[in-house]
Amino acid sequence: ILLYIDDYDPKHRVEEIIRMCDVTGNKKLTRKEFLIGCQKDPVIRRLLVPDA
């Protein structure tokens, strides 16, 4: 997977997770929405499970 500088910018990561997972559109994530977002995001997934 090709990663760009923006992939490591914390503000950009948060915006992407919220955009990707905010089912209700209120720009707030429930715990469940957040966990699903972390599972879908390859950068965060590699941070949480580096050997997977």
N, C-alpha and C positions, 0 to 999 in steps of 0.2 A: 504494500500500500504506500503510495506516494504521499508524504506529509508536507505541508507548507508551514511557513512561519506562523500564520494565523492559527494553525492547529494547536500551538503551544501558548497562545495568548489567553490567559484565564478569562478575561471578559468575553472574548470571542467564544470560548468553550461554553461558558454559561449561557450565552445568547443562543448558541446552536442547540444545546440540550433543551432549553425552554421551548424554542421554536419546534423542535422535533417531537417533544413529548407532551406539550401542554394541550391536553385533550379538550379542556373547557374553554381555552382561549383567554383566560384571565391573567396570563403572564405570571402565574404562581403554580408551583408543582406540589402535588401531594407526594407523600413518601413513595407510594406505588409508582407514580409517574416518573419520579426521579430514578428509582431503581431500574425501571424498564429502559429509561434513557441511557443509563450507564451500561446496561447490557448491550444496547444497540450501537453505542459509540466505540469504534475500534481503538481510539487513543486511550480513553478511560479504561476500557476493558484490559488493555495491555498494562496499564498502571496497576490495576487491581490484581491481575493474574498474569504476571510477566512471563511465565513459562508455558502458558497455554497456547 
